[in-house]
């Protein structure tokens, strides 16, 4: 299995621009998670889906952030407009619903907003 | 409010010695506790877990201890190896469906 795939690996953009991060979960996994890693807060859960349905988006910092999962093999995290404080590494992870404690992470997208 | 806390941002240990990484939590409803390991430029990978009904779980050089009364868990690595140098995240499972992670501890194992 190829594991969780994220793209792009690196993104540099200017403040105010729209940013879209992409994730392909492991085939057969029915739960998908978006995290943000910062020095101050570690790994923060932003939103997660079960069977393509958003379950909990309470971790999404602001309305500028949105996430979709149109099908079982694809999800996006969008930031519009982006701000310098959004600079972080964003991870996508997937798991089986009944084994949420064993999540498989993608390599992450390092986002820099200047 | 951080429900899972790793108060030591870094730890340096000599090769062959024991590494002890600590984690505190506040929510007694957590049902599983886990440790994830992260190398630079990679995503975290699952290392070891422990159910809230147990107090110890061992897997090779890695042992996790859980002290429910103190709301504290620790990861012991014996003996430590240079390849263990990484960031270690403590995490807790909120039933039924999500994990809460700590801020991580960077372990450096030197020769």
Interface residues (C-beta under 8 A of the other chain):
Chain A: X4 X31 X33 X35 X39 X40 X41 X42 X43 X44 X45 X48 X50 X55 X56 X91 X93 X97 X100 X101 X102 X103 X104 X105 X106 X107 X108
Chain B: X2 X6 X32 X34 X36 X41 X42 X43 X44 X45 X46 X49 X89 X91 X93 X96 X97 X98 X99 X100 X101 X102 X103 X104
